[in-house]
Amino acid sequence: MSDSRTTIEEQPVLKLRVQENPCWNEKYDEIVAHANRVESQQYEDGDWRKKLFEDGYVVIKGAIPKEQAQKHGDGIRDILTSFGTKLDYNDKSTWKEENYPDQSHINTYMLHCIPHEKAVWDVRNDKNIKDVFAKLWGTDELLVSFDAINVTFPGSTKAGFWPHADQSPYREGLQCVQGLVSLSDAGPKDGGLVVYKKSNTLFKKFFEEKVDKNDTEKWRKLDYFSLNDEELKWFLDNGCEEVKIDCENGDLVLWDSRTIHFGREPDADSQTVRTVVYACYTPAAWATEKELKDKQEAFWNYRNTTHWPHVNIWSDYAPLKPSGRVEVRKEPLNKCDTTDEGLLKIAGVKSY
């Protein structure tokens, strides 16, 4: 049996290489119409969808029962200790980068087929999470992203301050709702998602009034843009509020991709190993045949994708070490059940 562990010398530092990816397809008008119907509905007070669309985010408390969430979280954390380093969750002296698998500058794990480990798929395929997105989109025929996990240890400081939104200004209205499955508690000191409340409602106005149409760094089809201090101040001056989201184990956080947000590092006195799986679902009908083929290729080759389930089916990571990237694992250590029909459907491998 081949040894799929890595050594510290083999670990490159990763940074996302942003690509200008054409993301419009022949289903774009259909997508806009569907999303507009969802967003424009009248929701009763207390319906989490009302808060999501008004504030740009919502926390669904106890989306996964505590016992099941604990099992999921243990499975995710076990991935990091499977690389043969000295990492020990019971020994804080081992909580250092030299003992972690390759991670991005924002504490996410994307290489070594980690997004396709069984423990990650167990979370994506959890009926409790799928049911939330089915209620959101009005269909249970969904696709899921092959996104990263995030395990942030106390003392992490490298992510910094990076407010951004994950949608192109050329896209019309609601197009994507991102998801974060919290598999640990995360209080005020423990880092986590920070959102700018109601920034989703100002997204269009910001680009029309604040950004020069000739500014190709902002006006582009890439589904990502970062904000400088002046631009962020515009949102705050127009009524947005910075909110650090605290979570309990089993909570599900949803946010509109137009919402300004970033991941905050833990305070120096945090004692929590924050554990998160990013999971985003959109209607399967939104994907073209080509995108489904790209998704199937990514699935069978254990590649991660962006957080978009139906478009932007690509991954490209550039190591910063001169020696280049070393892929120690060519396949997951523990594979998901590829006979599970429900899993294959959300993966885009099997048709509904």
ABEGO torsion letter per residue (X at the ends): XBBABBBAAABBBBBBBBBBBBABBAAAAAAAAAAAAAAABBBBBGBAAAAAAAAGBBBBBGABBAAAAAAAAAAAAAAAAAAGBABBAABAAABBAAABBBBBAAGBBABGGAAABAAAAAAAABAAAAAAAAAAAGBABBBBBBBBBBBBBBGBAAAEBBBBBABBAABBEBABBBBBBBABBBBAAAEEBBBBBGAAAAAAAAAAAABBAABAAABBABBBBBBBAAAAAAAAAAGBBBBBBBBBBGBBBBBBAABBBBBBBBBAABABBBBBBBBBBBBAAABBAAAAAAAAAAAAAGBBBBABAABGBBBBBBBABAAEBBBABABBABBBBAABAAAAAAAGABBX
